[in-house]
Amino acid sequence: MKFKELSQVFTKLSSTTKRLEMTAILEDFFKKLKCEDIGFVVQLCMGKVFPANDPKELGIANNMMIETLAITGGVSVEDVKKLWKIHGDLGETAKYVIGKKKQVTLYSNDLTLDKVKENLYKIPDMTGKGSVEKKLKIVSELLSNADPEEALYLTRIVLGSMRTGVGEGVVRDALGKAFNVTSDDIEKAYNLCTDYSYVSETLCKNPKNISNIKLKLFSPIKVMLFKKVSSVKEGFEEVGKPAIIEVKYDGMRLQIHKLGNEVRMFTRNLDEVTRQFPDAVKYIKESIKANECIIEAEMVGFNPKTDKPEPFQQLSTRIKRKYDVDKLSKDLPVKIFCFDLLMLDKKSFLDDNFEERHNKLVSIIKPNPNIMIAKGIKTDSESDAEKLFTEGIKEQEGVMFKNLKAPYQAGSRVGFGVKLKSHMTELDLVITEAYYGKGKRRDWFGSFTLSCLDPDDGKYLSIGKLGTGFSDEQFEELTKKLKPLVMKENNEKVVLTPSVVVEVEYEEIQKSPTYDSGFALRFPRLIRFRNDKKPDEIATISDVEELA
């Protein structure tokens, strides 16, 4: 397949903002694809090279792409930067640079999808000395064989910012229409395997086999989500009486996969963190009395001197650290609080009710000071629930209410459980724009546009600006983190690839024509960075509408 065919589809997608038109464009295209091509194409349509459950990254940011364009186009780095400022997008800059070069060279386009895949798949393995030059060369090879339109989309693919408006929802619906399968069945399969390339290849070969995609050991799933409630009374109204009520810990949600002596751990983001937590692996091997299982738990960092829990921000330093892992295990030891059982000895427990899953979980955990069942009670008493909530907010976040008869529904916020926290005026949002500060902060970003998600089309809708709750050190650190994500820049403002998720508190939500969402946060303030969440897990526009 020629890459040109795909770039033409991207151009069609970019020409419309209507979800149904995008879905129809992709439906028609998916029907024509060979099964060996469709998986990679589906990933690229969403602006991703690798599936969600694959930790590989290209690791190419704006500056490296600018250098690549300069080498390929035979111009200076400064010239590319000037063109970037004019066009406001490195993809459009690549289109211009390659277009100018093609005008003075003889060229026959033969760039194939297989060649794009081959080259991009090599990049994550390029590490260490000389890796930058190797990456430049391999991307430059693709651009040299691309026409201007292909260069536009190759650049955006490499930078992880397609800007076509296509999200998972559009891809899911297009696949459903192309292969006559319901969107719900496709989403269910994806939530269990977290790989749209595998889902699409399965559909292409035989749509009926979509029902054969099941829970699999060492393949993390999309976790079941819980919506917020504002009171104990509302919690019981949502899940019924009696219910199991558990402490909601301020830690990292963890999927534990165990087979014999092999243990692997994944975050709710599907990132593997086994290597970062050798102490946790040791506790799991010692205390989980099952040969093969998948367990959900919360991992919490504790002060080794006081044995008091530390905020999640402290634990996140261990998640990001590649070195001195053993030292960090001593400086910030962890405890694991188990709360659900998804698989045991090859049997999936997803369709079993929560009380049965919980009872089975209790039977296979040998508690010790470092790993235990999450503290909780089974009750229909509002006063007992209030007591546990009061206890839960002293050192942790609050409590969870869980429906005894509910199955486990991966990836869904379906009301089978709810959370009651001490501060209800909180939202997880993503930073989509940044503004340079003034005075001593003129070299840093000093305020940020926050956005919620419209899951139907994958668009991020602005909802307010954030500039308080940061120390000078955090302003400087965040500027360094956001700089590689810049897609468009002028003298005061930059547009960013949505990546950095923050939890903010606010006074109220008001209707406002100022922001894309139609709402505005009043007095938002940073609580913490959510390194454990991806942009597609933030608050949705529906969440905002319910809170307004």
C-alpha positions as CSV (number, residue, x, y, z in Angstrom):
1,M,0.0,0.0,0.0
2,K,1.3,3.5,-0.9
3,F,1.5,5.9,2.0
4,K,0.0,8.4,-0.4
5,E,-3.3,6.7,-0.1
6,L,-3.3,7.3,3.7
7,S,-2.1,10.9,3.5
8,Q,-5.0,11.6,1.1
9,V,-7.4,10.2,3.7
10,F,-5.9,12.4,6.4
11,T,-6.4,15.4,4.2
12,K,-10.1,14.5,3.8
13,L,-10.4,14.1,7.6
14,S,-8.8,17.5,8.1
15,S,-11.3,19.1,5.8
16,T,-14.3,18.5,8.1
17,T,-15.2,18.9,11.8
18,K,-18.3,16.7,11.6
19,R,-18.0,13.4,13.4
20,L,-20.4,11.6,11.1
21,E,-18.4,12.6,8.0
22,M,-15.1,11.5,9.6
23,T,-16.7,8.2,10.5
24,A,-17.9,7.7,7.0
25,I,-14.5,8.6,5.5
26,L,-12.8,6.0,7.7
27,E,-15.5,3.4,7.2
28,D,-15.0,3.5,3.5
29,F,-11.2,3.4,3.8
30,F,-11.2,0.5,6.3
31,K,-13.3,-1.6,4.0
32,K,-10.6,-1.4,1.3
33,L,-7.6,-2.3,3.5
34,K,-5.8,-5.6,3.7
35,C,-5.8,-7.3,7.1
36,E,-2.0,-7.0,7.3
37,D,-2.3,-3.2,6.9
38,I,-5.3,-2.2,8.9
39,G,-3.8,-2.5,12.4
40,F,-1.0,0.1,11.7
41,V,-3.4,2.3,9.8
42,V,-5.8,2.4,12.7
43,Q,-3.1,3.4,15.1
44,L,-1.9,6.2,12.7
45,C,-5.4,7.5,12.3
46,M,-5.4,8.2,16.1
47,G,-2.0,9.8,15.9
48,K,-0.2,6.9,17.6
49,V,2.5,4.6,16.2
50,F,2.2,1.9,19.0
51,P,-0.8,0.5,20.8
52,A,-1.8,1.8,24.2
53,N,-0.4,-1.3,26.0
54,D,3.0,-1.0,24.3
55,P,5.4,1.2,26.3
56,K,7.6,2.0,23.2
57,E,7.9,5.7,22.3
58,L,9.7,7.5,19.4
59,G,11.2,10.1,21.7
60,I,11.4,12.8,19.0
61,A,10.4,16.3,20.0
62,N,10.2,19.6,18.1
63,N,14.0,20.5,18.1
64,M,15.0,17.1,16.7
65,M,12.3,17.4,14.0
66,I,13.5,20.9,13.1
67,E,17.0,19.5,12.6
68,T,15.7,16.6,10.5
69,L,13.8,19.0,8.3
70,A,16.9,21.2,7.9
71,I,19.0,18.2,6.8
72,T,16.4,16.8,4.5
73,G,15.4,20.1,2.9
74,G,19.0,21.4,2.6
75,V,18.2,24.6,4.6
76,S,19.5,25.9,7.9
77,V,18.0,25.2,11.3
78,E,17.3,28.9,11.7
79,D,15.4,28.9,8.4
80,V,13.2,26.1,9.6
81,K,12.5,27.9,12.9
82,K,11.5,31.0,11.0
83,L,9.1,29.0,8.8
84,W,7.7,27.3,11.8
85,K,6.8,30.7,13.3
86,I,5.1,31.7,10.0
87,H,3.1,28.4,9.6
88,G,2.6,27.8,13.3
89,D,2.8,24.0,12.8
90,L,5.8,21.8,12.0
91,G,3.7,19.6,9.8
92,E,2.9,22.6,7.5
93,T,6.5,23.7,7.8
94,A,7.6,20.2,6.5
95,K,5.1,20.5,3.7
96,Y,6.7,23.8,2.6
97,V,10.3,22.7,3.0
98,I,9.8,19.4,1.1
99,G,7.7,21.1,-1.5
100,K,10.5,23.6,-2.2
101,K,13.1,20.8,-2.5
102,K,10.9,18.7,-4.8
103,Q,10.7,21.7,-7.2
104,V,14.4,21.5,-7.9
105,T,14.9,17.7,-7.9
106,L,13.7,14.8,-10.0
107,Y,11.6,12.6,-8.0
108,S,9.3,9.6,-8.3
109,N,7.2,8.9,-5.2
110,D,7.2,5.3,-4.0
111,L,6.9,5.7,-0.2
112,T,5.0,2.7,1.1
113,L,3.1,2.1,4.4
114,D,5.5,-0.9,5.1
115,K,8.5,1.4,4.8
116,V,7.0,3.9,7.2
117,K,6.2,1.2,9.7
118,E,9.7,-0.4,9.3
119,N,11.5,2.8,9.9
120,L,9.3,4.1,12.8
121,Y,9.5,0.7,14.6
122,K,13.3,0.9,14.6
123,I,13.4,4.2,16.5
124,P,12.5,3.1,20.1
125,D,15.5,0.7,20.1
126,M,17.9,3.5,19.3
127,T,19.4,4.5,22.6
128,G,22.8,5.6,23.9
129,K,25.6,7.3,22.1
130,G,24.9,8.3,18.6
131,S,21.1,7.5,18.9
132,V,20.1,11.1,18.0
133,E,22.0,11.0,14.7
134,K,20.5,7.6,13.9
135,K,16.9,8.8,14.6
136,L,17.5,11.9,12.4
137,K,18.8,9.7,9.6
138,I,15.8,7.3,9.7
139,V,13.2,10.0,9.7
140,S,15.1,12.0,7.1
141,E,15.0,8.9,4.8
142,L,11.2,8.9,5.0
143,L,10.9,12.6,4.3
144,S,13.3,12.4,1.4
145,N,11.0,9.9,-0.3
146,A,7.8,11.8,0.6
147,D,5.8,14.3,-1.4
148,P,4.8,17.6,0.4
149,E,1.4,16.2,1.6
150,E,3.1,13.0,2.9
151,A,5.8,15.1,4.7
152,L,3.0,17.0,6.5
153,Y,1.5,13.9,8.0
154,L,4.8,12.1,8.6
155,T,6.0,15.0,10.7
156,R,2.8,15.0,12.7
157,I,2.9,11.3,13.2
158,V,6.4,11.4,14.5
159,L,5.5,14.3,16.9
160,G,2.4,12.5,18.0
161,S,0.0,15.3,17.0
162,M,-2.2,14.5,14.0
163,R,-4.7,17.4,14.4
164,T,-7.3,15.7,12.3
165,G,-9.9,15.5,15.1
166,V,-10.0,11.7,15.0
167,G,-10.2,10.0,18.4
168,E,-10.9,6.5,19.6
169,G,-14.6,7.1,19.4
170,V,-14.5,7.9,15.7
171,V,-12.2,4.9,15.0
172,R,-14.4,2.6,17.0
173,D,-17.6,3.6,15.2
174,A,-16.0,3.5,11.8
175,L,-14.7,-0.1,12.5
176,G,-18.2,-1.1,13.7
177,K,-19.8,0.2,10.5
178,A,-17.1,-1.3,8.2
179,F,-17.4,-4.8,9.7
180,N,-21.1,-4.7,10.9
181,V,-20.3,-5.0,14.6
182,T,-21.7,-2.9,17.4
183,S,-19.6,-0.1,18.8
184,D,-20.2,-1.5,22.3
185,D,-18.7,-4.9,21.3
186,I,-15.7,-3.2,19.9
187,E,-15.2,-1.0,22.9
188,K,-15.6,-4.1,25.2
189,A,-12.9,-6.0,23.3
190,Y,-10.6,-3.0,23.3
191,N,-11.0,-2.5,27.1
192,L,-9.8,-6.0,27.6
193,C,-6.8,-6.0,25.3
194,T,-6.0,-2.3,25.1
195,D,-4.8,-2.6,21.5
196,Y,-6.9,-1.2,18.6
197,S,-4.5,-2.6,16.1
198,Y,-5.3,-6.2,17.3
199,V,-9.0,-5.4,17.5
200,S,-9.0,-4.1,13.9
201,E,-7.0,-7.1,12.6
202,T,-9.4,-9.5,14.4
203,L,-12.4,-7.7,12.8
204,C,-10.8,-7.8,9.3
205,K,-10.1,-11.5,9.5
206,N,-13.4,-12.5,11.0
207,P,-15.8,-10.1,12.7
208,K,-17.3,-12.9,14.8
209,N,-14.0,-13.4,16.5
210,I,-14.3,-10.1,18.3
211,S,-16.1,-11.9,21.1
212,N,-13.1,-14.2,21.6
213,I,-10.9,-11.3,22.9
214,K,-10.7,-12.0,26.6
215,L,-8.9,-11.0,29.7
216,K,-5.2,-12.2,29.4
217,L,-2.4,-12.6,31.9
218,F,0.4,-9.9,31.6
219,S,-1.8,-7.8,29.3
220,P,-3.2,-4.9,31.3
221,I,-6.8,-3.9,30.8
222,K,-8.7,-0.6,31.1
223,V,-9.8,-0.4,34.7
224,M,-13.3,0.1,35.8
225,L,-14.0,3.7,36.8
226,F,-16.0,5.3,39.6
227,K,-17.9,8.5,39.5
228,K,-18.1,11.0,42.4
229,V,-20.9,11.5,44.9
230,S,-21.3,14.3,47.4
231,S,-22.7,12.4,50.4
232,V,-23.0,9.1,52.1
233,K,-26.8,9.1,51.3
234,E,-26.0,9.6,47.6
235,G,-23.5,6.8,47.7
236,F,-26.0,4.3,48.9
237,E,-28.6,5.6,46.4
238,E,-26.2,4.8,43.6
239,V,-25.0,1.3,44.6
240,G,-27.8,0.1,46.9
241,K,-27.9,-1.4,50.4
242,P,-26.1,-3.1,51.8
243,A,-22.8,-2.2,50.2
244,I,-19.1,-2.7,50.7
245,I,-17.5,0.6,51.7
246,E,-13.7,0.8,51.5
247,V,-11.1,3.5,52.3
248,K,-10.0,5.3,49.2
249,Y,-6.3,5.5,49.4
250,D,-4.1,8.4,48.1
251,G,-1.8,6.2,46.0
252,M,-1.3,4.6,42.6
253,R,-3.9,2.2,41.2
254,L,-2.2,-1.0,40.4
255,Q,-2.9,-4.1,38.4
256,I,-0.9,-7.1,39.7
257,H,-0.4,-10.0,37.3
258,K,1.2,-13.1,38.8
259,L,2.1,-16.5,37.3
260,G,4.2,-18.7,39.6
261,N,7.2,-16.7,40.7
262,E,6.8,-14.1,37.9
263,V,5.1,-10.8,38.9
264,R,4.4,-7.8,36.7
265,M,2.7,-4.6,37.8
266,F,0.9,-2.0,35.7
267,T,-0.6,1.4,36.4
268,R,-4.1,2.5,35.3
269,N,-2.2,4.1,32.3
270,L,-1.1,0.6,31.3
271,D,2.5,1.5,32.1
272,E,4.6,-1.3,33.6
273,V,6.3,-0.4,36.9
274,T,7.6,-3.7,38.0
275,R,11.3,-2.7,37.9
276,Q,10.7,0.5,39.9
277,F,9.2,-1.4,42.8
278,P,11.2,-4.5,43.7
279,D,10.0,-4.2,47.3
280,A,6.4,-4.6,46.1
281,V,7.3,-7.6,44.0
282,K,8.8,-9.2,47.1
283,Y,5.6,-8.6,49.2
284,I,3.4,-10.0,46.4
285,K,5.4,-13.2,46.1
286,E,5.3,-13.7,49.9
287,S,1.7,-12.9,50.5
288,I,-0.5,-13.8,47.5
289,K,-1.3,-17.5,47.7
290,A,-2.2,-18.2,44.1
291,N,-0.3,-19.5,41.2
292,E,-2.0,-17.4,38.6
293,C,-4.0,-14.3,39.2
294,I,-4.8,-10.7,38.3
295,I,-5.5,-8.4,41.3
296,E,-6.4,-4.8,41.5
297,A,-4.8,-2.8,44.4
298,E,-3.7,0.6,45.5
299,M,0.0,1.2,46.2
300,V,0.7,3.9,48.8
301,G,4.0,5.4,49.8
302,F,4.8,5.6,53.6
303,N,7.3,7.6,55.7
304,P,9.8,5.0,57.0
305,K,10.2,6.9,60.3
306,T,6.6,7.7,61.2
307,D,4.8,4.9,59.2
308,K,2.4,7.6,58.0
309,P,1.2,7.8,54.4
310,E,2.9,10.2,52.0
311,P,1.0,12.1,49.3
312,F,0.8,10.6,45.9
313,Q,3.2,13.2,44.5
314,Q,6.0,11.6,46.6
315,L,5.2,8.1,45.3
316,S,5.3,9.5,41.7
317,T,9.0,10.2,42.1
318,R,9.6,6.4,42.4
319,I,7.5,5.8,39.3
320,K,9.7,8.1,37.1
321,R,13.0,7.1,38.6
322,K,15.2,4.7,36.6
323,Y,18.2,4.6,38.9
324,D,18.8,4.2,42.6
325,V,15.7,2.0,42.8
326,D,16.9,0.1,45.9
327,K,17.7,3.4,47.8
328,L,14.3,4.8,47.0
329,S,12.7,1.5,48.3
330,K,14.2,2.4,51.7
331,D,13.6,6.1,51.6
332,L,9.9,5.7,50.5
333,P,8.7,2.2,51.2
334,V,5.2,1.2,49.9
335,K,2.2,-0.7,51.2
336,I,-0.3,-2.5,48.9
337,F,-4.0,-2.5,49.6
338,C,-5.8,-5.1,47.5
339,F,-9.5,-4.5,46.6
340,D,-10.6,-6.6,43.6
341,L,-9.9,-10.0,41.9
342,L,-10.1,-10.2,38.1
343,M,-8.6,-13.6,37.4
344,L,-7.7,-16.7,39.4
345,D,-6.1,-19.9,38.0
346,K,-7.1,-19.2,34.4
347,K,-10.7,-18.3,35.4
348,S,-11.9,-14.8,34.6
349,F,-13.9,-13.3,37.5
350,L,-15.1,-10.2,35.5
351,D,-18.7,-11.5,35.3
352,D,-18.9,-12.6,38.9
353,N,-20.5,-10.2,41.3
354,F,-18.3,-8.0,43.5
355,E,-19.1,-9.8,46.8
356,E,-17.9,-13.1,45.3
357,R,-14.8,-11.5,43.9
358,H,-14.0,-9.9,47.2
359,N,-14.5,-13.0,49.2
360,K,-12.2,-15.0,46.9
361,L,-9.6,-12.2,47.1
362,V,-9.6,-12.4,50.9
363,S,-9.0,-16.1,50.7
364,I,-5.8,-15.8,48.7
365,I,-4.2,-12.9,50.5
366,K,-2.0,-13.7,53.5
367,P,-1.9,-10.2,55.2
368,N,1.2,-8.7,56.5
369,P,2.3,-5.1,57.4
370,N,3.1,-4.4,53.7
371,I,0.2,-6.1,51.8
372,M,-3.4,-6.5,52.9
373,I,-7.0,-6.2,51.9
374,A,-8.2,-2.6,51.7
375,K,-9.9,-1.5,54.9
376,G,-13.7,-1.7,54.6
377,I,-17.0,-2.7,55.9
378,K,-20.2,-4.4,54.6
379,T,-23.1,-2.3,55.8
380,D,-26.4,-0.7,55.2
381,S,-25.9,1.9,58.0
382,E,-25.3,5.5,57.0
383,S,-23.8,6.2,60.4
384,D,-21.3,3.4,60.0
385,A,-20.5,4.7,56.6
386,E,-20.0,8.2,58.0
387,K,-17.6,6.9,60.6
388,L,-15.5,5.2,58.0
389,F,-15.5,8.3,55.8
390,T,-14.4,10.4,58.7
391,E,-11.6,8.0,59.3
392,G,-10.8,7.8,55.6
393,I,-10.2,11.5,55.1
394,K,-7.8,11.8,58.0
395,E,-4.9,10.4,56.1
396,Q,-6.4,9.2,52.8
397,E,-8.8,10.6,50.2
398,G,-12.2,9.3,51.4
399,V,-14.2,6.1,50.8
400,M,-15.5,4.0,47.9
401,F,-19.1,2.6,47.8
402,K,-19.4,-0.7,45.9
403,N,-22.4,-2.6,44.6
404,L,-22.3,-6.1,46.0
405,K,-24.0,-7.7,43.0
406,A,-22.1,-5.8,40.2
407,P,-19.8,-7.5,37.7
408,Y,-16.5,-5.8,36.7
409,Q,-16.9,-3.7,33.6
410,A,-13.5,-2.7,32.2
411,G,-13.1,0.8,31.1
412,S,-16.5,2.0,32.1
413,R,-17.9,4.5,34.7
414,V,-21.2,2.6,35.1
415,G,-22.3,3.2,38.6
416,F,-21.2,-0.2,40.0
417,G,-19.1,1.8,42.5
418,V,-18.8,5.5,43.5
419,K,-16.2,7.6,45.4
420,L,-16.8,10.1,48.2
421,K,-13.9,12.4,48.8
422,S,-13.2,15.2,51.2
423,H,-13.1,17.9,48.5
424,M,-15.8,17.6,45.9
425,T,-14.7,20.6,43.9
426,E,-11.9,18.8,42.0
427,L,-11.3,17.9,38.4
428,D,-8.6,16.2,36.4
429,L,-7.8,18.3,33.3
430,V,-5.1,18.6,30.7
431,I,-2.9,21.6,29.9
432,T,-3.5,22.6,26.2
433,E,-1.9,26.1,26.1
434,A,0.6,28.1,28.0
435,Y,1.5,31.8,28.4
436,Y,4.9,33.2,29.2
437,G,5.2,35.0,32.5
438,K,6.4,38.5,33.3
439,G,9.2,39.9,35.3
440,K,11.4,37.2,36.9
441,R,9.2,34.6,35.3
442,R,9.5,35.9,31.8
443,D,11.5,32.9,30.7
444,W,8.9,30.4,32.1
445,F,5.4,29.7,31.4
446,G,3.3,31.6,34.0
447,S,-0.3,30.5,33.3
448,F,-1.9,27.6,31.5
449,T,-5.2,26.9,29.7
450,L,-7.0,23.8,31.1
451,S,-9.2,21.6,29.0
452,C,-11.7,18.8,29.5
453,L,-12.4,16.0,26.9
454,D,-15.2,15.5,24.5
455,P,-14.8,11.7,24.1
456,D,-17.1,11.5,21.1
457,D,-14.6,13.2,18.8
458,G,-11.4,13.2,20.9
459,K,-11.3,17.0,21.1
460,Y,-10.1,18.9,24.1
461,L,-12.3,21.8,25.1
462,S,-10.9,24.7,27.1
463,I,-12.5,25.4,30.5
464,G,-10.3,27.9,32.3
465,K,-6.8,29.3,33.0
466,L,-4.5,28.1,35.9
467,G,-1.8,30.3,37.4
468,T,-1.9,29.7,41.1
469,G,-0.7,26.9,43.3
470,F,2.8,26.7,41.8
471,S,6.1,27.4,43.4
472,D,8.9,29.0,41.3
473,E,10.5,25.6,41.1
474,Q,7.3,24.1,39.7
475,F,6.9,26.8,37.2
476,E,10.5,26.1,36.0
477,E,10.0,22.4,36.0
478,L,6.7,22.5,34.2
479,T,8.1,24.8,31.5
480,K,10.9,22.3,30.8
481,K,8.3,19.5,30.6
482,L,6.0,21.4,28.3
483,K,8.5,22.9,25.9
484,P,8.9,19.7,23.9
485,L,5.1,19.6,23.5
486,V,4.8,22.9,21.7
487,M,2.9,22.7,18.5
488,K,2.4,26.3,17.7
489,E,4.0,29.5,19.2
490,N,3.7,33.2,19.1
491,N,5.4,35.9,21.3
492,E,3.1,35.3,24.3
493,K,1.3,32.0,23.9
494,V,2.1,28.4,22.9
495,V,-0.4,25.7,21.8
496,L,0.6,22.3,23.3
497,T,0.1,18.6,22.5
498,P,-2.3,17.5,25.3
499,S,-0.1,15.4,27.6
500,V,0.3,16.8,31.1
501,V,-2.7,16.1,33.4
502,V,-3.3,18.1,36.5
503,E,-5.8,17.8,39.4
504,V,-7.3,21.2,40.2
505,E,-9.7,22.5,42.8
506,Y,-12.1,25.4,42.1
507,E,-14.8,27.4,43.7
508,E,-17.5,26.8,41.2
509,I,-18.3,26.2,37.5
510,Q,-20.0,29.0,35.6
511,K,-21.4,29.1,32.1
512,S,-19.1,31.2,29.8
513,P,-18.8,31.9,26.1
514,T,-15.1,32.6,26.6
515,Y,-14.0,28.9,26.5
516,D,-14.7,26.1,24.0
517,S,-16.6,24.0,26.6
518,G,-19.1,26.8,27.3
519,F,-18.1,26.7,30.9
520,A,-15.4,28.4,33.1
521,L,-13.8,27.3,36.3
522,R,-13.9,30.0,39.0
523,F,-10.6,30.4,40.9
524,P,-8.9,27.1,39.8
525,R,-5.8,26.1,41.9
526,L,-3.3,23.3,41.4
527,I,-3.6,20.4,43.7
528,R,-1.1,18.0,42.1
529,F,0.2,16.6,38.8
530,R,-1.5,13.4,37.8
531,N,1.4,11.4,36.3
532,D,-0.7,8.3,36.7
533,K,-3.3,9.5,34.2
534,K,-3.4,9.9,30.4
535,P,-5.2,12.7,28.6
536,D,-8.0,10.4,27.6
537,E,-8.8,9.7,31.3
538,I,-9.5,13.3,32.3
539,A,-12.9,14.8,33.1
540,T,-15.3,14.8,30.1
541,I,-17.6,17.6,29.0
542,S,-20.4,15.5,30.4
543,D,-18.7,15.5,33.8
544,V,-18.5,19.2,33.7
545,E,-22.1,19.6,32.7
546,E,-23.2,17.5,35.7
547,L,-21.2,19.6,38.1
548,A,-22.2,23.0,36.7
